[in-house]
Amino acid sequence: MGLAKGQTDLYLEPGFRLGFRTTPQMGERAKCVQVGSVTVTIPHPLDILIGKLGRLDSKDLLAFRRVIDLTGHPTRDEFLRELQNAVDLFRPAFDGESPNDYPDNAVRLWRELWQSDLNVRREIVGPALARRRVGYGESPPDYKRVLGD
């Protein structure tokens, strides 16, 4: 159809669904378009940005800046919340996989875009796991008591 990478500025890139790592909400935000017998899934820009975090090359940083310049989003807090929703992206890689660069790249992104530090464990993993425990009906630890001890 002339829409492949290298054929036009705006291109479609075929991919395997499991190869696109983003939040569980991707399916709710994506748009699906039927073109003949082919279904084209168009991810939301936020999900594309989260997917770029795994690599975070200079062109990926440019994409973050471009989306933020055009829309004002995601803000630091919005992106932090989305990464908490995608907490499993921050788990160690499986044997035989490339190393998981999400934690280091998130720290780098924060410095580049928002000129601030990010503590992945404290600001992404901890709050996400606490929300998950509440969702499972478990009470989160009594952090005040733990700190007092």
Backbone as CSV, one residue per row, in Angstrom:
resi,resn,N_x,N_y,N_z,CA_x,CA_y,CA_z,C_x,C_y,C_z
1,MET,0.824,-1.204,0.000,0.000,0.000,0.000,0.866,1.266,0.000
2,GLY,2.190,1.115,-0.032,3.065,2.270,-0.048,3.210,2.950,1.309
3,LEU,2.865,2.245,2.379,2.918,2.837,3.714,3.976,2.196,4.598
4,ALA,4.945,1.518,4.002,5.996,0.864,4.777,7.086,1.864,5.150
5,LYS,7.865,1.519,6.146,8.968,2.366,6.585,9.893,2.637,5.396
6,GLY,10.260,3.901,5.216,11.126,4.277,4.101,10.355,4.696,2.864
7,GLN,9.057,4.403,2.816,8.258,4.771,1.655,7.534,6.104,1.834
8,THR,7.340,6.503,3.077,6.617,7.735,3.375,7.022,8.223,4.762
9,ASP,6.817,9.521,5.023,7.185,10.068,6.332,6.372,9.429,7.458
10,LEU,5.080,9.286,7.239,4.207,8.622,8.199,4.006,7.204,7.687
11,TYR,4.522,6.226,8.423,4.490,4.851,7.919,3.863,3.904,8.936
12,LEU,3.462,2.757,8.435,2.948,1.694,9.281,4.060,0.674,9.471
13,GLU,4.223,0.250,10.692,5.261,-0.730,10.989,4.604,-1.999,11.515
14,PRO,4.614,-3.067,10.720,4.005,-4.309,11.201,4.770,-4.827,12.411
15,GLY,4.050,-5.392,13.322,4.716,-5.905,14.510,3.945,-7.035,15.146
16,PHE,4.628,-7.720,16.023,4.056,-8.815,16.790,3.560,-8.235,18.102
17,ARG,2.334,-8.503,18.467,1.706,-7.886,19.633,2.553,-8.014,20.902
18,LEU,3.178,-9.157,21.128,3.987,-9.327,22.339,5.298,-8.543,22.271
19,GLY,5.680,-8.117,21.098,6.903,-7.331,20.946,6.702,-5.859,21.267
20,PHE,5.456,-5.449,21.423,5.138,-4.059,21.739,4.810,-3.991,23.219
21,ARG,5.769,-3.525,24.011,5.615,-3.514,25.464,5.133,-2.150,25.926
22,THR,3.979,-2.142,26.555,3.387,-0.904,27.051,2.467,-1.238,28.214
23,THR,1.474,-0.400,28.500,0.599,-0.621,29.652,-0.541,-1.580,29.311
24,PRO,-1.134,-2.159,30.338,-2.315,-2.999,30.103,-3.488,-2.217,29.498
25,GLN,-3.498,-0.889,29.628,-4.587,-0.074,29.095,-4.481,0.157,27.589
26,MET,-3.438,-0.349,26.967,-3.222,-0.110,25.536,-4.447,-0.509,24.718
27,GLY,-5.029,-1.641,25.014,-6.188,-2.112,24.257,-7.384,-1.189,24.352
28,GLU,-7.529,-0.520,25.481,-8.642,0.417,25.667,-8.432,1.701,24.876
29,ARG,-7.171,2.088,24.673,-6.874,3.366,24.011,-6.626,3.220,22.510
30,ALA,-6.251,2.049,22.081,-5.895,1.854,20.669,-7.122,1.965,19.770
31,LYS,-6.871,2.359,18.548,-7.919,2.402,17.524,-7.640,1.285,16.532
32,CYS,-8.666,0.537,16.191,-8.532,-0.535,15.204,-9.298,-0.136,13.952
33,VAL,-8.629,-0.300,12.812,-9.211,0.062,11.528,-9.139,-1.152,10.627
34,GLN,-10.232,-1.482,9.989,-10.277,-2.597,9.044,-9.958,-2.068,7.654
35,VAL,-8.921,-2.626,7.038,-8.536,-2.260,5.676,-8.578,-3.553,4.871
36,GLY,-9.662,-3.754,4.153,-9.845,-5.018,3.446,-9.917,-6.150,4.454
37,SER,-9.046,-7.122,4.296,-9.046,-8.265,5.215,-8.011,-8.111,6.330
38,VAL,-7.437,-6.914,6.450,-6.400,-6.663,7.446,-6.934,-5.694,8.503
39,THR,-6.671,-6.013,9.770,-7.001,-5.100,10.857,-5.727,-4.377,11.276
40,VAL,-5.770,-3.060,11.214,-4.639,-2.238,11.599,-4.941,-1.666,12.984
41,THR,-4.049,-1.935,13.936,-4.196,-1.396,15.285,-3.286,-0.187,15.413
42,ILE,-3.877,0.930,15.763,-3.114,2.173,15.905,-3.044,2.500,17.392
43,PRO,-1.863,2.320,17.984,-1.743,2.599,19.417,-1.880,4.087,19.709
44,HIS,-2.317,4.383,20.903,-2.388,5.763,21.390,-0.953,6.286,21.526
45,PRO,-0.728,7.577,21.268,0.632,8.121,21.388,1.285,7.833,22.745
46,LEU,0.515,7.828,23.820,1.070,7.536,25.135,1.660,6.126,25.178
47,ASP,0.970,5.178,24.577,1.478,3.803,24.553,2.710,3.680,23.664
48,ILE,2.746,4.451,22.598,3.932,4.445,21.739,5.130,4.992,22.514
49,LEU,4.912,6.069,23.287,6.002,6.628,24.079,6.495,5.631,25.120
50,ILE,5.579,4.944,25.773,5.992,3.942,26.763,6.801,2.846,26.086
51,GLY,6.389,2.435,24.898,7.145,1.437,24.151,8.542,1.920,23.796
52,LYS,8.686,3.203,23.518,9.990,3.774,23.167,10.939,3.809,24.366
53,LEU,10.388,3.784,25.568,11.210,3.850,26.769,12.146,2.646,26.892
54,GLY,11.774,1.532,26.304,12.634,0.348,26.359,13.956,0.522,25.628
55,ARG,13.979,1.408,24.641,15.190,1.649,23.852,15.774,3.020,24.170
56,LEU,14.954,4.047,24.113,15.287,5.446,24.402,16.537,5.951,23.678
57,ASP,16.545,5.763,22.351,17.570,6.374,21.509,17.274,7.870,21.392
58,SER,18.168,8.599,20.741,17.959,10.039,20.572,16.667,10.325,19.802
59,LYS,16.327,9.477,18.817,15.078,9.696,18.072,13.853,9.466,18.956
60,ASP,13.997,8.612,19.976,12.892,8.371,20.895,12.695,9.574,21.818
61,LEU,13.796,10.151,22.285,13.706,11.372,23.086,13.072,12.499,22.274
62,LEU,13.422,12.563,21.006,12.832,13.559,20.116,11.316,13.350,20.012
63,ALA,10.892,12.097,19.943,9.459,11.800,19.877,8.746,12.257,21.149
64,PHE,9.352,12.000,22.305,8.769,12.480,23.560,8.602,13.992,23.517
65,ARG,9.657,14.687,23.144,9.618,16.152,23.120,8.572,16.665,22.128
66,ARG,8.487,16.027,20.988,7.534,16.454,19.950,6.100,16.301,20.435
67,VAL,5.784,15.144,21.019,4.418,14.917,21.511,4.087,15.912,22.616
68,ILE,5.020,16.123,23.528,4.777,17.064,24.631,4.636,18.490,24.096
69,ASP,5.469,18.873,23.133,5.368,20.215,22.545,4.016,20.425,21.868
70,LEU,3.529,19.398,21.167,2.272,19.526,20.420,1.042,19.444,21.311
71,THR,1.101,18.651,22.376,-0.105,18.379,23.158,-0.041,18.845,24.614
72,GLY,1.180,19.052,25.128,1.323,19.359,26.545,1.255,18.120,27.421
73,HIS,1.182,16.978,26.783,1.062,15.698,27.505,2.025,14.683,26.919
74,PRO,2.461,13.743,27.700,2.135,13.543,29.101,2.947,14.483,29.992
75,THR,2.318,14.908,31.080,3.059,15.637,32.096,3.882,14.624,32.890
76,ARG,4.749,15.125,33.726,5.560,14.233,34.570,4.655,13.324,35.394
77,ASP,3.640,13.905,36.043,2.755,13.114,36.896,1.919,12.117,36.096
78,GLU,1.455,12.529,34.903,0.690,11.608,34.057,1.553,10.419,33.638
79,PHE,2.787,10.699,33.240,3.656,9.620,32.783,4.061,8.714,33.944
80,LEU,4.263,9.304,35.111,4.581,8.507,36.298,3.441,7.539,36.595
81,ARG,2.214,8.016,36.534,1.040,7.163,36.796,0.965,6.041,35.762
82,GLU,1.230,6.356,34.499,1.191,5.320,33.456,2.277,4.268,33.685
83,LEU,3.453,4.704,34.109,4.516,3.731,34.381,4.189,2.896,35.600
84,GLN,3.498,3.450,36.566,3.024,2.645,37.695,2.028,1.595,37.200
85,ASN,1.171,1.972,36.255,0.225,1.015,35.670,0.942,-0.076,34.886
86,ALA,2.141,0.235,34.424,2.940,-0.712,33.635,4.117,-1.234,34.454
87,VAL,3.926,-1.388,35.748,5.020,-1.745,36.665,5.769,-3.001,36.228
88,ASP,5.100,-3.925,35.582,5.768,-5.166,35.179,6.866,-4.936,34.140
89,LEU,6.859,-3.787,33.488,7.952,-3.453,32.567,9.274,-3.294,33.310
90,PHE,9.214,-3.096,34.610,10.406,-2.837,35.406,10.961,-4.090,36.085
91,ARG,10.394,-5.245,35.772,10.911,-6.506,36.313,12.202,-6.883,35.595
92,PRO,13.052,-7.686,36.248,14.265,-8.152,35.562,13.913,-8.959,34.306
93,ALA,14.811,-8.949,33.347,14.603,-9.694,32.100,14.645,-11.199,32.362
94,PHE,13.928,-11.945,31.547,13.990,-13.406,31.590,15.340,-13.872,31.063
95,ASP,15.733,-15.085,31.420,16.951,-15.673,30.855,16.841,-15.685,29.334
96,GLY,17.911,-15.313,28.673,17.926,-15.321,27.213,17.391,-14.051,26.582
97,GLU,16.827,-13.153,27.380,16.344,-11.872,26.859,17.448,-10.835,26.938
98,SER,17.290,-9.793,26.161,18.186,-8.649,26.311,17.962,-8.060,27.698
99,PRO,18.946,-7.366,28.235,18.736,-6.747,29.552,17.550,-5.792,29.520
100,ASN,16.868,-5.665,30.650,15.741,-4.747,30.749,16.276,-3.352,31.021
101,ASP,16.118,-2.451,30.052,16.623,-1.088,30.178,15.576,-0.099,30.677
102,TYR,14.349,-0.566,30.922,13.297,0.352,31.368,13.681,1.140,32.615
103,PRO,14.206,0.501,33.681,14.531,1.296,34.880,15.556,2.398,34.607
104,ASP,16.668,2.070,33.982,17.701,3.073,33.709,17.206,4.134,32.730
105,ASN,16.443,3.710,31.731,15.943,4.666,30.745,14.914,5.615,31.345
106,ALA,14.120,5.134,32.295,13.151,6.015,32.958,13.885,7.106,33.730
107,VAL,14.952,6.732,34.421,15.764,7.716,35.158,16.342,8.740,34.181
108,ARG,16.865,8.259,33.072,17.438,9.157,32.062,16.377,10.081,31.468
109,LEU,15.199,9.537,31.195,14.108,10.335,30.636,13.722,11.469,31.582
110,TRP,13.630,11.154,32.857,13.265,12.173,33.845,14.276,13.314,33.839
111,ARG,15.554,12.974,33.774,16.591,14.012,33.742,16.487,14.850,32.472
112,GLU,16.256,14.185,31.345,16.204,14.878,30.049,14.973,15.774,29.914
113,LEU,13.794,15.242,30.274,12.549,15.980,30.036,12.158,16.913,31.168
114,TRP,12.323,16.457,32.391,11.799,17.207,33.523,12.902,17.697,34.464
115,GLN,14.160,17.521,34.066,15.312,17.984,34.841,15.166,17.635,36.331
116,SER,14.746,16.405,36.589,14.618,15.957,37.971,15.030,14.495,38.069
117,ASP,15.299,14.087,39.299,15.674,12.700,39.544,14.416,11.852,39.693
118,LEU,14.576,10.574,39.447,13.498,9.603,39.607,14.058,8.408,40.345
119,ASN,13.405,8.015,41.405,13.744,6.797,42.117,12.704,5.763,41.705
120,VAL,13.090,4.847,40.818,12.157,3.894,40.223,11.475,3.056,41.292
121,ARG,12.232,2.549,42.248,11.628,1.716,43.295,10.624,2.495,44.138
122,ARG,10.989,3.708,44.531,10.135,4.492,45.417,8.953,5.134,44.688
123,GLU,9.152,5.594,43.442,8.114,6.365,42.767,7.275,5.572,41.763
124,ILE,7.776,4.428,41.321,7.012,3.616,40.374,6.629,2.281,41.004
125,VAL,7.627,1.494,41.370,7.376,0.126,41.830,6.602,0.105,43.149
126,GLY,7.065,0.860,44.150,6.408,0.851,45.459,4.934,1.228,45.397
127,PRO,4.604,2.400,44.836,3.182,2.780,44.757,2.341,1.813,43.929
128,ALA,2.920,1.291,42.848,2.162,0.352,42.008,1.851,-0.935,42.769
129,LEU,2.834,-1.457,43.475,2.605,-2.693,44.230,1.650,-2.456,45.391
130,ALA,1.705,-1.277,46.011,0.757,-0.951,47.085,-0.669,-0.903,46.532
131,ARG,-0.863,-0.274,45.361,-2.202,-0.240,44.733,-2.647,-1.636,44.352
132,ARG,-1.709,-2.447,43.888,-2.045,-3.820,43.506,-2.511,-4.614,44.735
133,ARG,-1.800,-4.451,45.860,-2.200,-5.156,47.088,-3.596,-4.740,47.539
134,VAL,-3.877,-3.446,47.488,-5.206,-2.960,47.858,-6.244,-3.559,46.915
135,GLY,-5.922,-3.615,45.630,-6.832,-4.208,44.649,-7.096,-5.676,44.909
136,TYR,-6.107,-6.362,45.478,-6.268,-7.775,45.822,-6.974,-7.937,47.157
137,GLY,-7.268,-6.802,47.833,-7.922,-6.876,49.126,-6.950,-7.001,50.286
138,GLU,-5.665,-6.855,50.012,-4.662,-6.935,51.071,-4.377,-5.528,51.589
139,SER,-4.071,-5.432,52.836,-3.693,-4.139,53.411,-2.213,-3.900,53.156
140,PRO,-1.867,-2.680,52.775,-0.441,-2.388,52.599,0.256,-2.384,53.957
141,PRO,1.561,-2.552,53.977,2.289,-2.526,55.245,2.097,-1.192,55.972
142,ASP,2.224,-1.219,57.264,2.166,-0.003,58.082,3.551,0.627,58.039
143,TYR,3.773,1.487,57.050,5.095,2.058,56.820,5.562,2.919,57.995
144,LYS,4.656,3.606,58.666,5.057,4.420,59.809,5.624,3.545,60.929
145,ARG,4.994,2.408,61.170,5.474,1.500,62.197,6.812,0.921,61.788
146,VAL,6.957,0.515,60.532,8.196,-0.057,60.038,9.337,0.939,60.179
147,LEU,9.088,2.207,59.827,10.122,3.230,59.949,10.466,3.490,61.409
148,GLY,9.461,3.436,62.267,9.698,3.630,63.689,10.567,2.532,64.278
149,ASP,10.408,1.304,63.779,11.211,0.168,64.254,12.649,0.314,63.803
